[in-house]
Amino acid sequence: MKYTIKQQDKFKYLEEGEGEPLLLLHGLFGALSNFADLIEHFRKTHKVIVPMLPLFELDIFHTTVGGLQKFVHKFIEARDYNNIHLLGNSLGGHVALVHILKHPERIK
């Protein structure tokens, strides 16, 4: 399935479906194709969100798990998501874990 990439300020993301937000974080060499089956399955019951992590846009000092976590936090705040189900793959999993530890208030 072909998806429309949305943009708000510096954030590029995919958003499909309605319901509780399910945020998917890709890995270092991840692509939307990694999540195609998950998007199709969960879009029936959830708002599935896949932000494009700025792996090549951030400078070398901020392209870290901590730097990406800050980016994800700013994205969540900019989009005003609450009660999020957060799932990450590979590097995205590390970013998700750090984010949950630092900002549990928006996680379900």
N, CA, C and O atoms as CSV, one atom per row, in Angstrom:
chain,resi,resn,atom,element,x,y,z
A,1,MET,N,N,0.835,-1.180,0.000
A,1,MET,CA,C,0.000,0.000,0.000
A,1,MET,C,C,0.880,1.243,0.000
A,1,MET,O,O,1.945,1.261,0.616
A,2,LYS,N,N,0.436,2.259,-0.680
A,2,LYS,CA,C,1.175,3.514,-0.742
A,2,LYS,C,C,0.637,4.456,0.338
A,2,LYS,O,O,-0.574,4.593,0.509
A,3,TYR,N,N,1.544,5.095,1.056
A,3,TYR,CA,C,1.168,5.989,2.144
A,3,TYR,C,C,1.567,7.418,1.811
A,3,TYR,O,O,2.511,7.659,1.059
A,4,THR,N,N,0.836,8.349,2.380
A,4,THR,CA,C,1.147,9.762,2.222
A,4,THR,C,C,2.007,10.210,3.394
A,4,THR,O,O,1.633,10.025,4.552
A,5,ILE,N,N,3.148,10.794,3.094
A,5,ILE,CA,C,4.019,11.338,4.122
A,5,ILE,C,C,3.566,12.766,4.400
A,5,ILE,O,O,3.498,13.600,3.497
A,6,LYS,N,N,3.257,13.029,5.664
A,6,LYS,CA,C,2.833,14.368,6.074
A,6,LYS,C,C,4.038,15.113,6.624
A,6,LYS,O,O,5.060,14.511,6.954
A,7,GLN,N,N,3.904,16.431,6.717
A,7,GLN,CA,C,4.980,17.226,7.298
A,7,GLN,C,C,4.393,18.343,8.137
A,7,GLN,O,O,3.459,19.029,7.721
A,8,GLN,N,N,4.952,18.516,9.323
A,8,GLN,CA,C,4.630,19.634,10.207
A,8,GLN,C,C,5.963,20.178,10.698
A,8,GLN,O,O,6.687,19.503,11.428
A,9,ASP,N,N,6.275,21.379,10.301
A,9,ASP,CA,C,7.568,21.977,10.622
A,9,ASP,C,C,8.688,21.039,10.161
A,9,ASP,O,O,8.746,20.677,8.986
A,10,LYS,N,N,9.573,20.645,11.077
A,10,LYS,CA,C,10.697,19.779,10.694
A,10,LYS,C,C,10.346,18.297,10.740
A,10,LYS,O,O,11.187,17.454,10.428
A,11,PHE,N,N,9.125,17.972,11.123
A,11,PHE,CA,C,8.732,16.577,11.311
A,11,PHE,C,C,8.047,16.006,10.077
A,11,PHE,O,O,7.071,16.569,9.582
A,12,LYS,N,N,8.566,14.887,9.585
A,12,LYS,CA,C,7.916,14.127,8.514
A,12,LYS,C,C,7.409,12.840,9.150
A,12,LYS,O,O,8.106,12.209,9.945
A,13,TYR,N,N,6.194,12.461,8.792
A,13,TYR,CA,C,5.603,11.294,9.436
A,13,TYR,C,C,4.466,10.730,8.605
A,13,TYR,O,O,3.923,11.384,7.714
A,14,LEU,N,N,4.131,9.508,8.927
A,14,LEU,CA,C,2.980,8.831,8.345
A,14,LEU,C,C,1.943,8.726,9.458
A,14,LEU,O,O,2.292,8.484,10.613
A,15,GLU,N,N,0.681,8.905,9.118
A,15,GLU,CA,C,-0.395,8.760,10.101
A,15,GLU,C,C,-1.574,8.102,9.403
A,15,GLU,O,O,-2.127,8.651,8.450
A,16,GLU,N,N,-1.954,6.927,9.880
A,16,GLU,CA,C,-3.036,6.157,9.267
A,16,GLU,C,C,-3.978,5.643,10.348
A,16,GLU,O,O,-3.530,5.241,11.422
A,17,GLY,N,N,-5.271,5.654,10.074
A,17,GLY,CA,C,-6.251,5.068,10.972
A,17,GLY,C,C,-6.767,6.029,12.021
A,17,GLY,O,O,-6.385,7.199,12.068
A,18,GLU,N,N,-7.643,5.507,12.861
A,18,GLU,CA,C,-8.265,6.267,13.948
A,18,GLU,C,C,-8.194,5.434,15.223
A,18,GLU,O,O,-8.101,4.208,15.170
A,19,GLY,N,N,-8.238,6.100,16.349
A,19,GLY,CA,C,-8.233,5.407,17.634
A,19,GLY,C,C,-7.046,5.827,18.468
A,19,GLY,O,O,-6.443,6.876,18.237
A,20,GLU,N,N,-6.714,4.989,19.451
A,20,GLU,CA,C,-5.580,5.292,20.319
A,20,GLU,C,C,-4.304,5.344,19.486
A,20,GLU,O,O,-4.125,4.542,18.569
A,21,PRO,N,N,-3.410,6.293,19.805
A,21,PRO,CA,C,-2.183,6.413,19.018
A,21,PRO,C,C,-1.191,5.276,19.283
A,21,PRO,O,O,-0.909,4.926,20.429
A,22,LEU,N,N,-0.679,4.720,18.203
A,22,LEU,CA,C,0.375,3.708,18.238
A,22,LEU,C,C,1.545,4.281,17.451
A,22,LEU,O,O,1.487,4.402,16.227
A,23,LEU,N,N,2.605,4.632,18.167
A,23,LEU,CA,C,3.774,5.255,17.556
A,23,LEU,C,C,4.823,4.182,17.288
A,23,LEU,O,O,5.260,3.496,18.212
A,24,LEU,N,N,5.229,4.033,16.028
A,24,LEU,CA,C,6.226,3.045,15.618
A,24,LEU,C,C,7.531,3.759,15.277
A,24,LEU,O,O,7.541,4.692,14.475
A,25,LEU,N,N,8.629,3.319,15.888
A,25,LEU,CA,C,9.936,3.927,15.636
A,25,LEU,C,C,10.819,2.937,14.880
A,25,LEU,O,O,11.066,1.828,15.353
A,26,HIS,N,N,11.289,3.342,13.713
A,26,HIS,CA,C,12.104,2.466,12.870
A,26,HIS,C,C,13.541,2.389,13.371
A,26,HIS,O,O,13.970,3.189,14.203
A,27,GLY,N,N,14.268,1.419,12.852
A,27,GLY,CA,C,15.659,1.224,13.215
A,27,GLY,C,C,16.602,2.043,12.349
A,27,GLY,O,O,16.172,2.877,11.553
A,28,LEU,N,N,17.881,1.794,12.517
A,28,LEU,CA,C,18.920,2.560,11.829
A,28,LEU,C,C,18.767,2.523,10.317
A,28,LEU,O,O,18.858,3.560,9.660
A,29,PHE,N,N,18.538,1.356,9.765
A,29,PHE,CA,C,18.363,1.244,8.319
A,29,PHE,C,C,16.923,0.905,7.979
A,29,PHE,O,O,16.645,0.300,6.944
A,30,GLY,N,N,16.012,1.298,8.855
A,30,GLY,CA,C,14.602,0.972,8.686
A,30,GLY,C,C,13.929,1.813,7.618
A,30,GLY,O,O,14.413,2.872,7.218
A,31,ALA,N,N,12.804,1.301,7.179
A,31,ALA,CA,C,11.981,1.997,6.194
A,31,ALA,C,C,10.528,1.669,6.499
A,31,ALA,O,O,10.233,0.783,7.301
A,32,LEU,N,N,9.633,2.390,5.854
A,32,LEU,CA,C,8.210,2.125,6.057
A,32,LEU,C,C,7.849,0.686,5.729
A,32,LEU,O,O,6.936,0.117,6.328
A,33,SER,N,N,8.559,0.103,4.785
A,33,SER,CA,C,8.256,-1.277,4.399
A,33,SER,C,C,8.435,-2.244,5.566
A,33,SER,O,O,7.803,-3.301,5.595
A,34,ASN,N,N,9.302,-1.889,6.545
A,34,ASN,CA,C,9.461,-2.735,7.726
A,34,ASN,C,C,8.165,-2.840,8.525
A,34,ASN,O,O,7.924,-3.844,9.195
A,35,PHE,N,N,7.343,-1.815,8.455
A,35,PHE,CA,C,6.130,-1.742,9.264
A,35,PHE,C,C,4.850,-1.928,8.461
A,35,PHE,O,O,3.763,-1.786,9.021
A,36,ALA,N,N,4.935,-2.238,7.190
A,36,ALA,CA,C,3.741,-2.300,6.330
A,36,ALA,C,C,2.659,-3.212,6.902
A,36,ALA,O,O,1.492,-2.822,6.952
A,37,ASP,N,N,3.023,-4.411,7.332
A,37,ASP,CA,C,2.024,-5.333,7.875
A,37,ASP,C,C,1.428,-4.815,9.180
A,37,ASP,O,O,0.226,-4.942,9.412
A,38,LEU,N,N,2.276,-4.226,10.038
A,38,LEU,CA,C,1.776,-3.663,11.298
A,38,LEU,C,C,0.834,-2.491,11.046
A,38,LEU,O,O,-0.210,-2.377,11.690
A,39,ILE,N,N,1.204,-1.624,10.109
A,39,ILE,CA,C,0.356,-0.474,9.779
A,39,ILE,C,C,-1.009,-0.957,9.301
A,39,ILE,O,O,-2.043,-0.468,9.756
A,40,GLU,N,N,-1.004,-1.908,8.392
A,40,GLU,CA,C,-2.268,-2.415,7.844
A,40,GLU,C,C,-3.128,-3.081,8.916
A,40,GLU,O,O,-4.348,-2.922,8.922
A,41,HIS,N,N,-2.502,-3.817,9.811
A,41,HIS,CA,C,-3.252,-4.500,10.864
A,41,HIS,C,C,-3.828,-3.509,11.877
A,41,HIS,O,O,-5.019,-3.554,12.185
A,42,PHE,N,N,-2.982,-2.614,12.394
A,42,PHE,CA,C,-3.396,-1.750,13.498
A,42,PHE,C,C,-4.170,-0.507,13.076
A,42,PHE,O,O,-4.818,0.115,13.918
A,43,ARG,N,N,-4.126,-0.127,11.807
A,43,ARG,CA,C,-4.864,1.067,11.375
A,43,ARG,C,C,-6.370,0.869,11.508
A,43,ARG,O,O,-7.122,1.843,11.485
A,44,LYS,N,N,-6.818,-0.372,11.646
A,44,LYS,CA,C,-8.247,-0.665,11.817
A,44,LYS,C,C,-8.737,-0.276,13.206
A,44,LYS,O,O,-9.923,-0.001,13.391
A,45,THR,N,N,-7.832,-0.251,14.186
A,45,THR,CA,C,-8.223,0.011,15.575
A,45,THR,C,C,-7.443,1.140,16.234
A,45,THR,O,O,-7.814,1.589,17.319
A,46,HIS,N,N,-6.379,1.605,15.605
A,46,HIS,CA,C,-5.501,2.618,16.196
A,46,HIS,C,C,-5.135,3.683,15.163
A,46,HIS,O,O,-5.254,3.481,13.955
A,47,LYS,N,N,-4.692,4.811,15.680
A,47,LYS,CA,C,-4.048,5.813,14.825
A,47,LYS,C,C,-2.571,5.429,14.812
A,47,LYS,O,O,-1.871,5.615,15.807
A,48,VAL,N,N,-2.102,4.900,13.699
A,48,VAL,CA,C,-0.719,4.439,13.575
A,48,VAL,C,C,0.135,5.593,13.063
A,48,VAL,O,O,-0.154,6.191,12.026
A,49,ILE,N,N,1.186,5.890,13.808
A,49,ILE,CA,C,2.051,7.027,13.495
A,49,ILE,C,C,3.483,6.524,13.352
A,49,ILE,O,O,3.987,5.810,14.219
A,50,VAL,N,N,4.131,6.898,12.258
A,50,VAL,CA,C,5.533,6.529,12.046
A,50,VAL,C,C,6.307,7.802,11.715
A,50,VAL,O,O,6.288,8.256,10.571
A,51,PRO,N,N,6.990,8.386,12.709
A,51,PRO,CA,C,7.822,9.551,12.401
A,51,PRO,C,C,9.101,9.109,11.694
A,51,PRO,O,O,9.647,8.046,11.988
A,52,MET,N,N,9.561,9.917,10.779
A,52,MET,CA,C,10.824,9.643,10.096
A,52,MET,C,C,11.953,10.193,10.977
A,52,MET,O,O,12.109,11.407,11.111
A,53,LEU,N,N,12.719,9.308,11.560
A,53,LEU,CA,C,13.811,9.756,12.419
A,53,LEU,C,C,14.891,10.427,11.568
A,53,LEU,O,O,15.247,9.915,10.506
A,54,PRO,N,N,15.411,11.565,12.025
A,54,PRO,CA,C,16.368,12.347,11.224
A,54,PRO,C,C,17.798,11.822,11.332
A,54,PRO,O,O,18.695,12.532,11.785
A,55,LEU,N,N,17.998,10.587,10.917
A,55,LEU,CA,C,19.301,9.949,11.083
A,55,LEU,C,C,20.411,10.635,10.299
A,55,LEU,O,O,21.572,10.590,10.705
A,56,PHE,N,N,20.072,11.261,9.191
A,56,PHE,CA,C,21.089,11.907,8.364
A,56,PHE,C,C,21.023,13.427,8.439
A,56,PHE,O,O,21.885,14.114,7.890
A,57,GLU,N,N,20.010,13.954,9.114
A,57,GLU,CA,C,19.853,15.396,9.224
A,57,GLU,C,C,20.522,15.963,10.475
A,57,GLU,O,O,20.999,17.098,10.462
A,58,LEU,N,N,20.559,15.181,11.552
A,58,LEU,CA,C,21.188,15.655,12.783
A,58,LEU,C,C,22.706,15.627,12.641
A,58,LEU,O,O,23.257,14.811,11.903
A,59,ASP,N,N,23.376,16.533,13.361
A,59,ASP,CA,C,24.836,16.498,13.336
A,59,ASP,C,C,25.321,15.282,14.131
A,59,ASP,O,O,24.554,14.670,14.874
A,60,ILE,N,N,26.571,14.949,13.970
A,60,ILE,CA,C,27.126,13.718,14.548
A,60,ILE,C,C,27.023,13.690,16.072
A,60,ILE,O,O,26.951,12.611,16.661
A,61,PHE,N,N,27.014,14.849,16.717
A,61,PHE,CA,C,26.936,14.896,18.174
A,61,PHE,C,C,25.526,14.638,18.700
A,61,PHE,O,O,25.357,14.304,19.872
A,62,HIS,N,N,24.523,14.788,17.855
A,62,HIS,CA,C,23.133,14.588,18.273
A,62,HIS,C,C,22.494,13.346,17.659
A,62,HIS,O,O,21.353,13.012,17.977
A,63,THR,N,N,23.222,12.664,16.785
A,63,THR,CA,C,22.706,11.421,16.203
A,63,THR,C,C,23.048,10.285,17.164
A,63,THR,O,O,23.872,9.416,16.878
A,64,THR,N,N,22.383,10.332,18.307
A,64,THR,CA,C,22.562,9.358,19.378
A,64,THR,C,C,21.181,8.919,19.842
A,64,THR,O,O,20.170,9.500,19.445
A,65,VAL,N,N,21.143,7.902,20.673
A,65,VAL,CA,C,19.851,7.485,21.228
A,65,VAL,C,C,19.220,8.652,21.982
A,65,VAL,O,O,18.023,8.904,21.846
A,66,GLY,N,N,20.020,9.364,22.775
A,66,GLY,CA,C,19.503,10.516,23.516
A,66,GLY,C,C,19.018,11.631,22.609
A,66,GLY,O,O,17.968,12.225,22.855
A,67,GLY,N,N,19.773,11.918,21.566
A,67,GLY,CA,C,19.373,12.966,20.619
A,67,GLY,C,C,18.108,12.600,19.873
A,67,GLY,O,O,17.244,13.450,19.658
A,68,LEU,N,N,17.990,11.336,19.473
A,68,LEU,CA,C,16.781,10.889,18.769
A,68,LEU,C,C,15.580,10.861,19.711
A,68,LEU,O,O,14.456,11.145,19.299
A,69,GLN,N,N,15.821,10.517,20.979
A,69,GLN,CA,C,14.744,10.544,21.972
A,69,GLN,C,C,14.208,11.962,22.124
A,69,GLN,O,O,12.996,12.159,22.221
A,70,LYS,N,N,15.094,12.946,22.147
A,70,LYS,CA,C,14.651,14.346,22.246
A,70,LYS,C,C,13.820,14.728,21.024
A,70,LYS,O,O,12.815,15.427,21.149
A,71,PHE,N,N,14.236,14.272,19.851
A,71,PHE,CA,C,13.480,14.532,18.626
A,71,PHE,C,C,12.083,13.922,18.732
A,71,PHE,O,O,11.095,14.581,18.408
A,72,VAL,N,N,11.994,12.669,19.183
A,72,VAL,CA,C,10.698,11.991,19.327
A,72,VAL,C,C,9.829,12.728,20.342
A,72,VAL,O,O,8.630,12.901,20.124
A,73,HIS,N,N,10.428,13.160,21.445
A,73,HIS,CA,C,9.669,13.904,22.461
A,73,HIS,C,C,9.098,15.200,21.876
A,73,HIS,O,O,7.934,15.527,22.106
A,74,LYS,N,N,9.908,15.925,21.129
A,74,LYS,CA,C,9.435,17.168,20.496
A,74,LYS,C,C,8.334,16.879,19.478
A,74,LYS,O,O,7.387,17.655,19.353
A,75,PHE,N,N,8.452,15.772,18.753
A,75,PHE,CA,C,7.418,15.371,17.795
A,75,PHE,C,C,6.107,15.079,18.520
A,75,PHE,O,O,5.048,15.554,18.108
A,76,ILE,N,N,6.174,14.305,19.589
A,76,ILE,CA,C,4.973,13.967,20.363
A,76,ILE,C,C,4.318,15.229,20.907
A,76,ILE,O,O,3.095,15.362,20.861
A,77,GLU,N,N,5.118,16.151,21.421
A,77,GLU,CA,C,4.569,17.413,21.935
A,77,GLU,C,C,3.967,18.253,20.814
A,77,GLU,O,O,2.879,18.807,20.974
A,78,ALA,N,N,4.658,18.352,19.688
A,78,ALA,CA,C,4.165,19.164,18.565
A,78,ALA,C,C,2.834,18.641,18.042
A,78,ALA,O,O,1.964,19.424,17.662
A,79,ARG,N,N,2.673,17.334,18.020
A,79,ARG,CA,C,1.430,16.716,17.535
A,79,ARG,C,C,0.405,16.544,18.651
A,79,ARG,O,O,-0.735,16.161,18.386
A,80,ASP,N,N,0.795,16.824,19.895
A,80,ASP,CA,C,-0.070,16.729,21.077
A,80,ASP,C,C,-0.698,15.343,21.229
A,80,ASP,O,O,-1.895,15.215,21.485
A,81,TYR,N,N,0.127,14.311,21.068
A,81,TYR,CA,C,-0.337,12.938,21.275
A,81,TYR,C,C,-0.305,12.618,22.767
A,81,TYR,O,O,0.609,13.038,23.476
A,82,ASN,N,N,-1.301,11.876,23.239
A,82,ASN,CA,C,-1.368,11.422,24.624
A,82,ASN,C,C,-1.798,9.966,24.647
A,82,ASN,O,O,-2.360,9.460,23.676
A,83,ASN,N,N,-1.530,9.294,25.764
A,83,ASN,CA,C,-1.889,7.880,25.934
A,83,ASN,C,C,-1.381,7.041,24.765
A,83,ASN,O,O,-2.132,6.289,24.144
A,84,ILE,N,N,-0.098,7.186,24.482
A,84,ILE,CA,C,0.536,6.555,23.323
A,84,ILE,C,C,0.966,5.129,23.650
A,84,ILE,O,O,1.482,4.852,24.733
A,85,HIS,N,N,0.749,4.246,22.710
A,85,HIS,CA,C,1.392,2.931,22.714
A,85,HIS,C,C,2.657,3.130,21.878
A,85,HIS,O,O,2.574,3.549,20.723
A,86,LEU,N,N,3.812,2.838,22.445
A,86,LEU,CA,C,5.081,3.113,21.777
A,86,LEU,C,C,5.808,1.804,21.486
A,86,LEU,O,O,6.036,0.993,22.384
A,87,LEU,N,N,6.167,1.613,20.227
A,87,LEU,CA,C,6.832,0.382,19.795
A,87,LEU,C,C,8.009,0.760,18.903
A,87,LEU,O,O,7.862,1.568,17.987
A,88,GLY,N,N,9.162,0.182,19.167
A,88,GLY,CA,C,10.324,0.476,18.348
A,88,GLY,C,C,11.030,-0.780,17.899
A,88,GLY,O,O,10.970,-1.812,18.568
A,89,ASN,N,N,11.702,-0.691,16.763
A,89,ASN,CA,C,12.469,-1.794,16.201
A,89,ASN,C,C,13.945,-1.413,16.185
A,89,ASN,O,O,14.310,-0.353,15.677
A,90,SER,N,N,14.792,-2.277,16.741
A,90,SER,CA,C,16.230,-2.074,16.719
A,90,SER,C,C,16.577,-0.734,17.374
A,90,SER,O,O,16.245,-0.529,18.542
A,91,LEU,N,N,17.228,0.174,16.667
A,91,LEU,CA,C,17.544,1.487,17.227
A,91,LEU,C,C,16.278,2.173,17.743
A,91,LEU,O,O,16.305,2.813,18.795
A,92,GLY,N,N,15.186,2.045,17.018
A,92,GLY,CA,C,13.916,2.625,17.461
A,92,GLY,C,C,13.457,2.060,18.795
A,92,GLY,O,O,12.812,2.760,19.576
A,93,GLY,N,N,13.784,0.794,19.067
A,93,GLY,CA,C,13.467,0.187,20.355
A,93,GLY,C,C,14.252,0.824,21.484
A,93,GLY,O,O,13.709,1.053,22.565
A,94,HIS,N,N,15.527,1.115,21.247
A,94,HIS,CA,C,16.345,1.802,22.248
A,94,HIS,C,C,15.795,3.201,22.514
A,94,HIS,O,O,15.680,3.626,23.663
A,95,VAL,N,N,15.460,3.901,21.451
A,95,VAL,CA,C,14.905,5.256,21.581
A,95,VAL,C,C,13.591,5.200,22.361
A,95,VAL,O,O,13.347,6.040,23.227
A,96,ALA,N,N,12.750,4.218,22.058
A,96,ALA,CA,C,11.466,4.068,22.755
A,96,ALA,C,C,11.679,3.832,24.249
A,96,ALA,O,O,11.005,4.449,25.074
A,97,LEU,N,N,12.606,2.950,24.602
A,97,LEU,CA,C,12.866,2.666,26.016
A,97,LEU,C,C,13.337,3.906,26.766
A,97,LEU,O,O,12.853,4.190,27.861
A,98,VAL,N,N,14.270,4.639,26.186
A,98,VAL,CA,C,14.769,5.858,26.831
A,98,VAL,C,C,13.641,6.874,26.967
A,98,VAL,O,O,13.514,7.538,27.996
A,99,HIS,N,N,12.828,6.992,25.931
A,99,HIS,CA,C,11.720,7.950,25.989
A,99,HIS,C,C,10.733,7.588,27.101
A,99,HIS,O,O,10.298,8.465,27.848
A,100,ILE,N,N,10.382,6.326,27.215
A,100,ILE,CA,C,9.434,5.892,28.248
A,100,ILE,C,C,9.989,6.179,29.642
A,100,ILE,O,O,9.242,6.587,30.530
A,101,LEU,N,N,11.283,5.970,29.842
A,101,LEU,CA,C,11.891,6.247,31.140
A,101,LEU,C,C,11.904,7.737,31.461
A,101,LEU,O,O,11.706,8.125,32.612
A,102,LYS,N,N,12.136,8.571,30.455
A,102,LYS,CA,C,12.224,10.019,30.678
A,102,LYS,C,C,10.870,10.716,30.680
A,102,LYS,O,O,10.692,11.720,31.370
A,103,HIS,N,N,9.915,10.194,29.916
A,103,HIS,CA,C,8.622,10.869,29.752
A,103,HIS,C,C,7.455,9.879,29.825
A,103,HIS,O,O,6.744,9.694,28.837
A,104,PRO,N,N,7.255,9.255,30.958
A,104,PRO,CA,C,6.162,8.276,31.064
A,104,PRO,C,C,4.770,8.905,31.051
A,104,PRO,O,O,3.777,8.196,30.893
A,105,GLU,N,N,4.686,10.213,31.213
A,105,GLU,CA,C,3.387,10.884,31.348
A,105,GLU,C,C,2.504,10.795,30.105
A,105,GLU,O,O,1.284,10.915,30.223
A,106,ARG,N,N,3.066,10.593,28.938
A,106,ARG,CA,C,2.253,10.513,27.714
A,106,ARG,C,C,2.107,9.082,27.183
A,106,ARG,O,O,1.514,8.856,26.129
A,107,ILE,N,N,2.653,8.134,27.925
A,107,ILE,CA,C,2.638,6.736,27.491
A,107,ILE,C,C,1.519,5.989,28.209
A,107,ILE,O,O,1.271,6.206,29.395
A,108,LYS,N,N,0.858,5.120,27.482
A,108,LYS,CA,C,-0.225,4.325,28.084
A,108,LYS,C,C,0.336,3.045,28.653
A,108,LYS,O,O,-0.410,2.235,29.204
